[in-house]
Amino acid sequence: MKNYHNLKNNQSIISKTLITLGIFLFGIIITSHAQIDWGIKGGLNYNSNGNLISESKNIVVNPDSNVGYHFGVFLTTKGKIYIRPELVFTHTKSKYEANGLKSDFKMDKIDAPILVGLKIIGPLNIFIGPSFQYIINTDLEDINLAVVEKDFTVGGIVGVGVQVGKLGVDLKYERGFSSNEAEFIGIDSGRIDTRPKQLIASVSYKF
């Protein structure tokens, strides 16, 4: 138990340090570059988390994908090749149903992708980069859910976008790099992989 609490404390310290570093980097970009735009964004996530493994029922349940949502802010440098850090609140939901087990898994998290983009032709651009994720809350409907193994995880994003004036539209694919399980307890027991894989459709406005 002592080792478990030490692990959680270390994860909390690392997460807070990374969040502070991210805010610091945002500040440096704002103050040191004149060629910076910023804006707001929001949209829908077509997502599914990993499998639910029920040890008491001895089954593995694949998730049905569901629609979530996101909103946040971004910075972007100007030029043919650009850097775009974002800070986004994301809500996802996955439905699990099989062999008498029926539940919705919901997760709230803060995403901080750092994207490198290339303007190709006219308004069309492509981008790729890592996405740092901090899990705020998880909930498995009608089942007691224990703490998630890792609050902080890393994934990858690749996508394409169109920018016309101040208005932008983009489509991303995101995938978590490493497994991150949450255990559930009670009448049923088992675990669920919280690693996301999702299509993200966003509309943005640049000020």
C-alpha positions as CSV (number, residue, x, y, z in Angstrom):
1,M,0.0,0.0,0.0
2,K,2.9,2.3,0.8
3,N,4.5,1.7,-2.6
4,Y,1.1,2.4,-4.2
5,H,0.7,5.8,-2.5
6,N,4.3,6.7,-3.4
7,L,3.6,5.8,-7.0
8,K,0.5,8.0,-7.1
9,N,2.4,10.9,-5.4
10,N,5.2,10.6,-7.9
11,Q,2.7,10.6,-10.8
12,S,1.0,13.7,-9.3
13,I,4.3,15.6,-9.0
14,I,5.2,14.7,-12.6
15,S,1.8,15.8,-13.9
16,K,1.9,19.1,-12.1
17,T,5.5,19.7,-13.2
18,L,4.5,19.0,-16.9
19,I,1.4,21.3,-16.7
20,T,3.5,24.1,-15.2
21,L,6.1,23.6,-17.9
22,G,3.4,23.8,-20.5
23,I,2.1,27.0,-19.2
24,F,5.6,28.4,-19.0
25,L,6.2,27.5,-22.7
26,F,3.0,29.1,-23.7
27,G,4.1,32.3,-22.0
28,I,7.5,32.2,-23.7
29,I,5.9,31.8,-27.1
30,I,3.5,34.7,-26.5
31,T,6.2,37.1,-25.2
32,S,9.1,36.2,-27.5
33,H,7.4,36.0,-31.0
34,A,5.6,38.7,-32.8
35,Q,4.4,36.3,-35.5
36,I,1.9,34.4,-33.4
37,D,-1.8,33.9,-33.8
38,W,-4.1,32.5,-31.2
39,G,-7.7,31.3,-31.2
40,I,-10.4,29.1,-29.8
41,K,-11.6,25.7,-31.1
42,G,-14.3,23.0,-30.4
43,G,-15.9,20.0,-32.0
44,L,-16.8,16.3,-31.8
45,N,-14.8,13.2,-31.0
46,Y,-15.7,9.8,-32.4
47,N,-14.0,7.6,-29.9
48,S,-13.6,4.2,-28.3
49,N,-11.4,3.2,-25.4
50,G,-9.8,-0.2,-25.0
51,N,-11.4,-3.5,-24.0
52,L,-13.2,-4.2,-20.8
53,I,-12.1,-7.4,-19.1
54,S,-14.5,-8.9,-16.6
55,E,-12.7,-11.3,-14.4
56,S,-15.9,-12.5,-12.5
57,K,-17.7,-13.2,-15.8
58,N,-14.5,-14.3,-17.6
59,I,-15.2,-12.2,-20.7
60,V,-13.6,-9.5,-22.8
61,V,-15.9,-6.9,-24.1
62,N,-15.0,-4.7,-27.1
63,P,-16.3,-1.1,-26.9
64,D,-18.9,0.4,-29.1
65,S,-17.7,3.8,-30.3
66,N,-19.6,6.9,-29.2
67,V,-19.5,10.6,-29.8
68,G,-17.8,12.9,-27.3
69,Y,-16.8,16.6,-27.5
70,H,-13.9,19.0,-26.9
71,F,-13.2,22.7,-26.6
72,G,-10.1,24.8,-25.9
73,V,-7.5,27.3,-27.1
74,F,-4.5,27.2,-29.3
75,L,-1.4,29.2,-30.5
76,T,0.1,28.9,-33.9
77,T,3.2,30.4,-35.5
78,K,3.1,31.9,-39.0
79,G,4.8,30.6,-42.0
80,K,4.8,27.6,-44.4
81,I,6.0,25.3,-41.6
82,Y,4.3,26.1,-38.3
83,I,4.1,25.0,-34.7
84,R,0.7,24.8,-33.0
85,P,0.4,24.0,-29.2
86,E,-3.1,23.5,-27.9
87,L,-4.8,23.2,-24.5
88,V,-8.1,21.3,-24.8
89,F,-10.8,19.9,-22.4
90,T,-12.1,16.6,-23.8
91,H,-15.0,14.4,-22.8
92,T,-15.2,10.8,-24.2
93,K,-17.7,8.0,-23.7
94,S,-17.6,4.3,-24.7
95,K,-20.5,1.8,-24.3
96,Y,-19.9,-1.8,-23.2
97,E,-22.6,-4.4,-23.6
98,A,-22.2,-8.3,-23.6
99,N,-23.3,-11.4,-21.7
100,G,-25.4,-9.5,-19.2
101,L,-22.9,-6.7,-18.7
102,K,-24.0,-3.2,-19.7
103,S,-22.2,0.0,-18.8
104,D,-21.0,3.3,-20.2
105,F,-17.4,4.4,-19.5
106,K,-17.0,8.2,-19.4
107,M,-13.7,10.1,-19.1
108,D,-12.8,13.8,-18.8
109,K,-9.2,14.9,-19.5
110,I,-7.0,17.8,-20.5
111,D,-5.2,17.3,-23.8
112,A,-2.1,19.3,-24.6
113,P,-1.0,18.4,-28.2
114,I,2.1,20.1,-29.7
115,L,1.6,19.9,-33.5
116,V,4.1,20.6,-36.3
117,G,2.3,21.5,-39.5
118,L,3.0,22.1,-43.2
119,K,1.0,24.3,-45.5
120,I,0.7,22.4,-48.8
121,I,-1.5,24.1,-51.4
122,G,-3.7,27.1,-50.8
123,P,-5.7,26.6,-47.5
124,L,-4.8,22.9,-47.2
125,N,-2.3,21.8,-44.4
126,I,-1.2,18.6,-42.7
127,F,0.2,18.2,-39.2
128,I,1.6,15.6,-36.8
129,G,2.8,15.6,-33.2
130,P,2.5,14.2,-29.6
131,S,-0.5,14.7,-27.4
132,F,0.0,14.9,-23.6
133,Q,-3.0,13.9,-21.6
134,Y,-4.0,14.5,-18.0
135,I,-7.0,12.4,-16.8
136,I,-9.3,14.5,-14.6
137,N,-12.2,12.1,-14.0
138,T,-13.4,8.6,-15.0
139,D,-16.8,6.9,-14.4
140,L,-18.0,3.4,-15.2
141,E,-21.8,3.5,-14.9
142,D,-23.3,1.3,-12.2
143,I,-19.9,-0.1,-11.3
144,N,-17.4,1.0,-8.7
145,L,-14.3,2.2,-10.5
146,A,-11.0,2.3,-8.7
147,V,-8.2,4.8,-9.5
148,V,-6.7,4.9,-13.0
149,E,-3.2,3.4,-13.2
150,K,-1.7,6.6,-14.7
151,D,-3.2,10.1,-14.6
152,F,-0.7,11.3,-17.2
153,T,-0.3,9.6,-20.6
154,V,1.1,10.4,-24.0
155,G,-0.4,9.7,-27.4
156,G,0.2,10.7,-31.0
157,I,-1.9,12.8,-33.5
158,V,-1.9,13.0,-37.3
159,G,-4.3,15.1,-39.3
160,V,-5.3,17.4,-42.1
161,G,-6.9,20.8,-42.0
162,V,-8.2,23.7,-44.1
163,Q,-7.7,27.3,-43.1
164,V,-9.8,30.1,-44.8
165,G,-9.1,33.4,-43.3
166,K,-9.8,33.3,-39.6
167,L,-11.9,30.1,-39.8
168,G,-10.4,26.7,-39.8
169,V,-11.6,23.1,-40.0
170,D,-9.5,20.0,-39.3
171,L,-9.7,16.3,-38.9
172,K,-7.3,14.4,-36.6
173,Y,-6.6,10.8,-35.6
174,E,-5.3,10.2,-32.1
175,R,-3.9,7.0,-30.6
176,G,-2.6,6.4,-27.1
177,F,1.0,5.0,-27.0
178,S,0.9,2.9,-23.9
179,S,-1.8,0.9,-22.0
180,N,-3.4,2.6,-19.0
181,E,-5.8,0.4,-17.0
182,A,-8.5,1.2,-14.4
183,E,-9.7,-1.5,-12.1
184,F,-13.4,-1.9,-11.1
185,I,-14.7,-3.6,-8.0
186,G,-18.0,-4.7,-6.5
187,I,-20.4,-7.4,-7.7
188,D,-18.4,-7.5,-10.9
189,S,-14.6,-7.1,-11.0
190,G,-12.1,-6.6,-13.7
191,R,-10.3,-3.8,-15.5
192,I,-10.7,-1.5,-18.5
193,D,-8.1,0.0,-20.8
194,T,-8.5,3.8,-20.8
195,R,-6.1,4.4,-23.7
196,P,-8.0,6.4,-26.4
197,K,-8.2,6.0,-30.1
198,Q,-10.4,8.6,-31.8
199,L,-11.2,10.7,-34.8
200,I,-11.5,14.4,-33.8
201,A,-13.3,16.9,-36.0
202,S,-12.8,20.5,-35.0
203,V,-13.8,24.0,-36.0
204,S,-11.5,26.9,-35.0
205,Y,-11.5,30.7,-35.0
206,K,-8.2,32.6,-35.1
207,F,-8.1,36.1,-33.6
